[in-house]
Amino acid sequence: PADKPSNALGQHPPPVATSKEEQARLVQDWPDQPQNPKVLRIAIIGAPNAGKSTLSNQLLGRKVFPVSKKVHTTRCKARGVVTYEDTQLIILDTPGLTSPFKAKRHKLDEAMLTDPWDSMKHADLVLVLVDVSDHWTRNSLSKEVLKCLSQFPQIPSVLVLNKVDLLKNKFILLELVTELTEGIVNGKKLEVRSAFKHNSSSSAKSPLQITQASPLENGDPESHCLQETDQAQEGSSLDNTSDMRASESSLVTEEAEGPKCSGPRDLKNTKGWPCFQEIFMLAARHGEEVDTLKRYLLMQAKPGPWEFHSGVLTSQSPQEICDNIIREKVLEYLPLEVPYGVVQVTEMWEEGPSGELLIVQNLLVPRKSHMMMLIGRGGKVISRIAQEAGQDLMNVFLCDVRLKLKVDMKS
């Protein structure tokens, strides 16, 4: 049909059902798969707050996973489903890989430590997300991430550098790529060549390019994030914000005797992972270059049965989505460790006379001071949380949502 979208991002993702029973029926429904279905299960791992849920939401086209600047917003393993033509991508949005010590500090349950590992066991591909705007952590993969990769070396992995829009000096990306890959991508050695020409009037669109010396294996330049130097990078997220113009700035790959990626490695002094197949650079929050990654993922799918009906967007129940979105706002507006002690109790969930969804939730806090913070002066904080959460829920369920929040002391 003429009105059919031409690419994966032109499609409108389905809304989530507002009724628990309807959503459960849909999730358990027999998949309406085509004759030759393809599937790809993707685990997204990374340090807490690297942007895993933001990326998942962008790939899905609707916000079903909670997002916050605070760590450990994602508390459990949840699946997102992207269905496009004959292909289904199952996105395993996992909690940030954390240590038992930090888990105890944030009152996290056991699942927070085991879920990322469980996701890896079921994945066909792993995306390792690194926040390049965090100069404390960006130069090396966390020990937990390295442990995960080392434990499952047989699963193809892709390095995703996130939040590149927050970098003033894009040339840092060259160093990061070299360090995080140990100078090897897809079994080929990377060679950094950089020469700069000062030009204050420069507005060069792509000062940074990564090149692959050998011909692309699958013949599709679009599926590779490693592009030839002389190709114009249209829509590249690597805009030049400094007054430096690169006359030559590239990473060239040469054939190399790649490292053995078949068994656990000694991680004591390891900073990077030399077994990544590809590198992507994007800004998940603004959706920059997410299309490119999505197309690549669709191309990696292998023949196999779908897991879900095409009307499913997530495996979560509507109540879980609601709880997560409200908790996201509570995390956002309350200081330090305070929000981690809030308990949510849904008192009402029903359809109103005009088809709107009526939700009443009680937020229970351990201390009176916490209660005052959550309500805010003149009730400003709690009403802002209700307003923002209600708006997000409307976008998930595609219907009017009336959300009322109450605050009480834990009895």
Helices and strands as residue ranges (DSSP letters): G 8-10, H 20-28, E 38-46, H 52-60, E 78-84, E 87-93, H 100-105, H 111-122, E 125-131, H 143-151, E 157-162, G 164-166, H 172-181, E 184-185, E 188-198, E 209-210, G 221-223, E 244-255, E 276-281, G 284-286, H 290-300, E 302-303, H 318-333, G 338-341, E 343-351, E 357-365, H 368-375, G 377-379, H 380-397, E 401-409
